[in-house]
Amino acid sequence: MKKALTAQELYLDSVRRTNRNVRFWRIGLCVIFIAAWELCARYERINSFIFSSPSKLVSCFGKLLMEEGLLGHIGITLFETLVSFVLVIVVSLIFAILLWKSRTISQIVEPYMVMLNSLPKSALAPLLIVWLGANYKTIILTGMSVAVFGSIMNVYTGFTEVDAEKIKLIYTLTGTEKDALYKVILPANIPNLFSIMKVNIGLCLVGVIIGEFIAARRGLGYLIIYGSQVFKMDWVILSILILCVIAMVLYLLLDLSEKFYRKRTL
């Protein structure tokens, strides 16, 4: 018993040591990259006008914050991304349920779903602008278009891979199709839904930026396209870095939600 405890303690210690090393190198690589970037810009190893530098980006951040309403631009992009993300999840669940309820319908629409999912979504943005006008609704739809078709297919695939014996048991116990859906299909697919949401949040952000490139007068996508047109590269690089931070934070929030759910269900 004592040997088992010692082995367990050694294993836990090695896990903690590995986690510390991972955190250290994550932060260390970031610090090394920023330091190398700043030094290369200061000693003219790279063109600071094109590639900017960390110190210039800090100054640019303060200027945009005070003079250009940077928080408003961030808020617009974040709002459009979250709305498109929520709509993608709702639409995906509705359509996946409809496809699951009718095998015939799923066989009919499957090739069309594959085709729409393969379509370059940037090609849809100009059409949506002509049809709906240059407004935030168009940008939200553009964000949805990037993720929704693949999301429907993935959710439906998860529904079809649920153990058929469990569904038969529901019907054997005089359960209905509704019982099978709510007591077996949906609970079994919650881990799959979290995985799909982690992918979708990034795709929705990409779609929103595509829409803002074309139709927006506010938002981080607008700052990127405007900055590139007037050669304000600090604006472009800073906006890209902010988008990276937004994507990371949203992903981490979903990851924390998944871990919280798993703890509740254990």
Secondary structure, 3 states (H helix, E strand, C coil): CHHHHHHHHHHHHHHHHHHHHHHHHHHHHHHHHHHHHHHHHHCCCCCHHHHCCHHHHHHHHHHHHHHCCHHHHHHHHHHHHHHHHHHHHHHHHHHHHHHHHCHHHHHHHHHHHHHHHHCCHHHHHHHHHHHHCCCHHHHHHHHHHHHHHHHHHHHHHHHHCCCHHHHHHHHHCCCCHHHHHHHHHHHHHHHHHHHHHHHHHHHHHHHHHHHHHHHCCCCHHHHHHHHHHCCCHHHHHHHHHHHHHHHHHHHHHHHHHHHHHHHHHC
